[in-house]
Amino acid sequence: MMKEDEDHCEGIPLDVSEAVAAVADDLLLENHLITSLSKHKQDCPIRCIFLCEFHHTAGPIITCQVPENFISKELFDSVSVYIITKPELLRSTITVTLIDYKILGCPVRINDKKYARNAFYFNLCFVCDSTSRTVHYEPLVTKLSDYLMALEIENNFLSEGSAPAKLIPLLKQVLEDLNNKGECALIGGPTATHLKVVRVRSDPPLVADHQVPIFLKAVPTREWDLTTQQVAPYIDGFNHVARIAALADVENNLVKACVQNLVYYRVVALVPLFQYSNVYCPTSKLKLLAQDFELQNKCTQYVAKSSRQLPNIRDVFRMYAAMTRGTTIRDLCTRFNPSYLNVNERKLVQFGILEELIKRVNKYPVYMGDNAELQKSFSGASSLDEICCAAGINAQQLEDHLERDHSIILLWK
């Protein structure tokens, strides 16, 4: 297992170049009067909700829709065969994609001799833009269809003549609440239901032994499974996965699965292993630190060595700006003396990675000789962190070895 480089580099603070200082001052003052974060809005709002049914004489018709006349009769007639569909597709989520719109529905049939054809067919549909991702609306369409089916069975809510007058306020409430708040509570009538938009995220990437998990928010321990409860105390933003498995006495693959699950729910993020020999460089997002006062306050509180005295944001920005290829964190500490500036250099790197202000520059060894075993180990596909963690050696030991072998070159990326 890799042993962390714990030596703290302290030195006399040195002045940074006038160019870096000038850039820092200009960017910090450039947008002095900005900043308020705009309210988050849904990226794919529902454009329309309509209810259609199979009328015993007129065939497929739209009973009501919100907003009114959003879906034309001609458009509906062209796709009605896919919306009021065959028995094989009943109670299935159906998506019809047109040039401008995407129609999402769940066709339902209620069998009863009281209806003209011994059955009542209907479909409650959401309409979104054709380019929108609508998978997160599928459970809502199904749940709302079940709600309307229950109302119909209970008191003929959909099939009686006054159905449109009762439905329009309900559909209008659903449309407005889901678009504005992402949830809606329907409590009128003999039954009730709650609708909530839940984003379906893609599976997170596999977790590697050398990656370091860090908590993004606090979650009550009673909501965790036993493995997570055993692993969580060792997730501190500095222990890598292999070290956490050893400290918690939990099988390595179980720790990986646990961390991957926490990443999926955005409780945990993965950051590179911190070492004073690491190299980082700024990203284009660093300019946000000069523009966004809320981000500045968040940054100074996070990276402060002591909560009683926050660092100057100008000093923090200059340290980020001085992170260049070839400059290690050890070099940065010697140059700026973070302790003197009331900056915790470990937290500084953590915050920069989490907010994507900086990125890690990794070293990938490539063996150019004839030894097949070394060519396999040093193929350029694995970084030093991965190799150290797999071999259980210190990063400095590996780098010293690589420097002595002139057949190995290091790629920085």
MOJOQUI-V402335 format. One record per residue. N is the residue number from 1. PHI is phi in whole degrees, -180 to 180 (* if undefined). OMEGA is omega in degrees with one decimal (999 if undefined). NEAR is the number of other C-alpha atoms within 10 Angstrom. Layout:
N&PHI&OMEGA&NEAR + N&PHI&OMEGA&NEAR
This chain:
1&*&-176.6&16 + 2&-71&176.8&20 + 3&-97&-175.1&14 + 4&-72&178.6&17 + 5&-82&-170.2&13 + 6&-96&-174.6&9 + 7&-67&-177.4&9 + 8&-91&-176.5&11 + 9&-94&175.6&16 + 10&-123&179.9&17 + 11&-155&179.1&16 + 12&-76&-179.1&11 + 13&-62&179.3&16 + 14&-112&178.4&12 + 15&-73&173.1&9 + 16&-81&-177.3&13 + 17&-64&-179.7&10 + 18&-61&-179.1&9 + 19&-64&-180.0&9 + 20&-64&-179.8&15 + 21&-63&-179.6&18 + 22&-66&178.3&12 + 23&-62&-179.7&13 + 24&-61&-178.7&23 + 25&-62&-177.2&15 + 26&-64&-177.8&12 + 27&-70&-179.8&19 + 28&-70&-177.5&20 + 29&-96&-170.9&11 + 30&-59&-176.3&12 + 31&-117&-173.7&14 + 32&-64&-174.2&12 + 33&-96&-179.2&10 + 34&-79&134.9&10 + 35&128&167.6&12 + 36&-149&-176.9&9 + 37&-82&179.1&8 + 38&-73&-178.6&6 + 39&-68&-178.4&6 + 40&-69&178.1&7 + 41&-124&-179.0&11 + 42&-66&-178.5&12 + 43&-82&179.0&9 + 44&-142&-178.4&14 + 45&-67&175.3&19 + 46&-79&-178.7&20 + 47&-84&-176.0&16 + 48&-158&169.9&22 + 49&-127&178.0&26 + 50&-138&175.8&24 + 51&-116&176.3&22 + 52&-123&-179.2&21 + 53&-145&174.1&25 + 54&-99&179.8&20 + 55&-80&-172.9&17 + 56&-66&177.0&14 + 57&-117&-175.6&8 + 58&-88&-177.3&8 + 59&82&-178.6&10 + 60&-65&178.7&20 + 61&-140&171.9&17 + 62&-88&-180.0&21 + 63&-73&176.1&18 + 64&-162&179.0&20 + 65&-152&178.1&22 + 66&-132&-3.7&21 + 67&-69&-177.9&15 + 68&-67&176.4&12 + 69&62&178.1&12 + 70&-68&176.1&14 + 71&-98&-177.8&17 + 72&-73&178.8&10 + 73&-62&-179.5&12 + 74&-64&179.3&9 + 75&-65&-179.7&11 + 76&-64&-179.7&16 + 77&-61&-177.6&14 + 78&-74&-177.3&9 + 79&-122&-174.0&14 + 80&-61&179.8&19 + 81&-65&178.9&11 + 82&-91&-176.1&16 + 83&-98&169.2&26 + 84&-95&-162.6&24 + 85&-109&-177.2&19 + 86&-73&-176.7&10 + 87&-57&-177.1&10 + 88&-64&-176.3&7 + 89&-104&179.0&15 + 90&-64&-179.6&17 + 91&62&175.0&16 + 92&-115&176.6&13 + 93&-78&-177.4&16 + 94&-120&176.9&19 + 95&-121&177.2&19 + 96&-113&-177.8&14 + 97&-103&177.9&16 + 98&-108&-179.0&13 + 99&-65&-175.5&8 + 100&-105&-171.8&9 + 101&-130&173.0&17 + 102&-125&-177.1&21 + 103&-106&-177.0&21 + 104&-117&-177.2&24 + 105&-145&178.3&29 + 106&-144&-175.5&28 + 107&-64&-175.2&26 + 108&-131&172.1&24 + 109&-128&175.8&17 + 110&-113&-179.5&14 + 111&-86&178.1&12 + 112&-167&-178.1&12 + 113&-69&-179.7&10 + 114&-74&179.7&9 + 115&-87&-174.1&13 + 116&-57&179.4&11 + 117&-111&178.5&13 + 118&64&178.2&11 + 119&-160&177.7&14 + 120&-121&-179.3&21 + 121&-105&173.2&21 + 122&-149&178.1&28 + 123&-149&176.0&26 + 124&-94&-171.2&24 + 125&-123&168.8&26 + 126&-100&177.2&24 + 127&-119&177.1&22 + 128&-127&174.7&21 + 129&-63&-175.1&19 + 130&-65&-179.0&16 + 131&-91&-176.2&13 + 132&-76&172.4&13 + 133&-91&-170.9&13 + 134&-117&-175.3&21 + 135&-60&-178.8&14 + 136&-75&176.4&14 + 137&-91&-175.5&20 + 138&-60&178.1&18 + 139&-62&-179.1&16 + 140&-70&178.0&21 + 141&-62&179.7&23 + 142&-65&-178.1&21 + 143&-67&179.3&15 + 144&-69&175.6&19 + 145&-64&177.1&22 + 146&-62&179.7&17 + 147&-64&-179.7&16 + 148&-68&177.8&20 + 149&-63&178.3&18 + 150&-64&178.7&16 + 151&-66&179.4&17 + 152&-66&179.7&16 + 153&-65&-177.0&13 + 154&-73&-173.2&12 + 155&-148&178.2&12 + 156&55&-174.3&14 + 157&-61&-175.2&19 + 158&-96&-170.3&21 + 159&-91&-179.6&18 + 160&-80&-172.0&10 + 161&-62&-177.2&9 + 162&-90&-176.0&10 + 163&-56&-178.4&14 + 164&-58&-178.5&17 + 165&-64&179.3&10 + 166&-85&-176.0&12 + 167&-78&-174.4&20 + 168&-57&177.3&20 + 169&-60&-179.6&12 + 170&-66&-179.3&14 + 171&-67&178.0&20 + 172&-64&178.3&15 + 173&-63&179.7&16 + 174&-62&-178.8&22 + 175&-60&-177.0&22 + 176&-68&-176.4&15 + 177&-69&-179.3&16 + 178&-67&179.8&20 + 179&-72&-175.1&19 + 180&-92&-174.5&14 + 181&-117&-178.5&12 + 182&79&178.1&17 + 183&-155&-177.5&17 + 184&-154&178.0&19 + 185&-113&177.4&14 + 186&-109&-172.9&15 + 187&-120&179.7&10 + 188&-80&176.2&9 + 189&82&-175.0&10 + 190&-75&179.8&9 + 191&-134&-178.5&12 + 192&-142&176.7&12 + 193&-153&179.7&13 + 194&-125&-179.9&13 + 195&-111&179.0&19 + 196&-145&178.5&16 + 197&-78&178.2&16 + 198&-117&-178.4&13 + 199&-68&177.0&10 + 200&-92&-177.0&10 + 201&-92&175.0&9 + 202&-74&-179.2&7 + 203&-64&178.1&10 + 204&-70&178.7&13 + 205&-66&177.8&9 + 206&-62&-178.6&9 + 207&-90&-179.6&19 + 208&-100&-177.8&16 + 209&-60&-173.0&20 + 210&-86&-178.2&24 + 211&-80&-174.2&23 + 212&-116&176.6&25 + 213&-82&177.2&28 + 214&-141&-179.2&24 + 215&-71&175.1&17 + 216&-98&179.3&14 + 217&-155&-179.8&8 + 218&-86&177.7&8 + 219&-128&179.3&10 + 220&-56&-176.0&6 + 221&-64&-179.6&11 + 222&-67&179.9&8 + 223&-89&-176.9&9 + 224&-95&171.6&13 + 225&-79&-173.8&10 + 226&-65&179.9&10 + 227&-64&180.0&15 + 228&-63&178.2&18 + 229&-63&-179.6&15 + 230&-77&-175.7&17 + 231&-87&-171.0&20 + 232&-53&-178.3&19 + 233&-60&-177.5&11 + 234&-99&174.8&20 + 235&-88&-175.7&18 + 236&-125&-179.2&13 + 237&89&-178.6&22 + 238&-129&177.0&21 + 239&-81&176.1&20 + 240&-82&-171.5&27 + 241&-59&-179.5&27 + 242&-63&178.6&24 + 243&-69&177.9&21 + 244&-62&179.7&26 + 245&-60&179.9&21 + 246&-70&-178.5&14 + 247&-67&-177.8&14 + 248&-86&-177.5&17 + 249&57&178.5&12 + 250&-124&-179.3&15 + 251&-56&-171.6&13 + 252&-56&-177.6&17 + 253&-66&176.2&15 + 254&-67&177.4&14 + 255&-64&178.3&25 + 256&-61&179.5&20 + 257&-64&178.8&15 + 258&-63&-179.7&18 + 259&-65&178.8&25 + 260&-61&177.6&22 + 261&-64&178.7&16 + 262&-67&176.6&20 + 263&-66&-179.8&21 + 264&-59&-179.2&15 + 265&-89&175.2&11 + 266&59&173.0&13 + 267&-89&-176.1&16 + 268&-131&171.4&21 + 269&-120&179.3&20 + 270&-108&179.6&20 + 271&-126&178.0&21 + 272&-68&176.2&20 + 273&-63&-179.4&20 + 274&-82&171.8&23 + 275&-146&-178.9&20 + 276&-71&176.5&19 + 277&-90&-179.8&15 + 278&-68&177.1&20 + 279&-123&178.8&23 + 280&-130&173.4&22 + 281&-142&-178.0&18 + 282&-69&172.2&20 + 283&-107&179.5&15 + 284&-67&-179.4&9 + 285&-78&-179.6&13 + 286&-61&-179.4&18 + 287&-63&178.6&16 + 288&-63&179.6&16 + 289&-67&177.9&22 + 290&-87&-172.2&22 + 291&-110&-170.2&19 + 292&-105&-177.7&18 + 293&-66&178.4&19 + 294&-65&177.0&12 + 295&-66&178.3&15 + 296&-62&179.2&19 + 297&-63&178.6&13 + 298&-62&-177.8&11 + 299&-67&-176.5&22 + 300&-63&177.7&21 + 301&-70&-177.0&17 + 302&-74&-171.6&18 + 303&-91&-176.4&23 + 304&-64&175.6&23 + 305&-71&178.9&22 + 306&-138&-179.8&14 + 307&-70&-179.9&12 + 308&-78&-179.9&9 + 309&-143&-178.1&13 + 310&-82&178.3&18 + 311&-73&176.2&23 + 312&-78&-177.6&14 + 313&-61&178.6&18 + 314&-65&178.4&16 + 315&-66&179.5&17 + 316&-64&-179.4&23 + 317&-63&-179.5&23 + 318&-64&178.2&19 + 319&-67&176.4&22 + 320&-62&-177.8&22 + 321&-65&-178.5&20 + 322&-84&177.3&19 + 323&-76&-178.9&19 + 324&-131&178.0&15 + 325&-62&-177.9&15 + 326&97&178.7&14 + 327&-101&-179.7&15 + 328&-83&176.0&19 + 329&-64&175.8&22 + 330&-61&177.8&19 + 331&-62&-179.0&19 + 332&-65&178.8&24 + 333&-66&178.1&21 + 334&-65&-176.1&17 + 335&-76&-172.2&19 + 336&-107&-172.7&22 + 337&54&-176.9&20 + 338&-55&-179.8&24 + 339&-60&178.7&18 + 340&-66&-179.6&14 + 341&-91&-178.1&17 + 342&61&179.8&21 + 343&-116&171.7&26 + 344&-89&-173.0&18 + 345&-64&177.6&23 + 346&-67&177.7&16 + 347&-67&177.8&17 + 348&-60&-180.0&20 + 349&-68&179.1&21 + 350&-57&-177.4&22 + 351&-62&-179.7&19 + 352&-61&179.0&21 + 353&-70&-177.7&20 + 354&-63&-179.3&15 + 355&-91&178.5&15 + 356&60&175.2&14 + 357&-81&178.5&20 + 358&-136&174.8&23 + 359&-137&-179.0&19 + 360&-77&172.6&19 + 361&-103&-175.1&18 + 362&-93&174.6&19 + 363&-106&179.6&19 + 364&-120&-179.1&20 + 365&-76&177.4&23 + 366&-128&179.2&21 + 367&-89&-175.2&22 + 368&-103&-177.5&14 + 369&-88&-174.2&12 + 370&-103&-177.5&9 + 371&-72&-175.5&9 + 372&-64&-178.9&10 + 373&-66&178.6&10 + 374&-69&177.5&14 + 375&-62&178.5&16 + 376&-71&-178.4&12 + 377&-74&-177.0&14 + 378&-113&-176.0&21 + 379&-96&-176.2&16 + 380&91&-180.0&17 + 381&-91&-177.7&11 + 382&-115&178.3&15 + 383&-81&177.9&20 + 384&-60&179.7&20 + 385&-59&-179.0&24 + 386&-64&-178.4&17 + 387&-66&179.9&20 + 388&-61&-177.6&20 + 389&-66&180.0&22 + 390&-70&-177.5&14 + 391&-88&-179.8&12 + 392&71&179.9&13 + 393&-123&-179.5&16 + 394&-77&-179.1&18 + 395&-60&-179.2&21 + 396&-66&177.4&15 + 397&-61&-179.7&10 + 398&-66&-179.3&15 + 399&-64&177.2&16 + 400&-61&179.0&10 + 401&-65&-178.1&12 + 402&-66&179.6&17 + 403&-66&-178.5&12 + 404&-78&-178.4&9 + 405&-99&-176.2&11 + 406&-77&177.1&11 + 407&-87&-178.7&12 + 408&-111&175.0&19 + 409&-114&-178.7&17 + 410&-110&174.2&18 + 411&-99&178.3&13 + 412&-103&176.8&13 + 413&-160&999&10
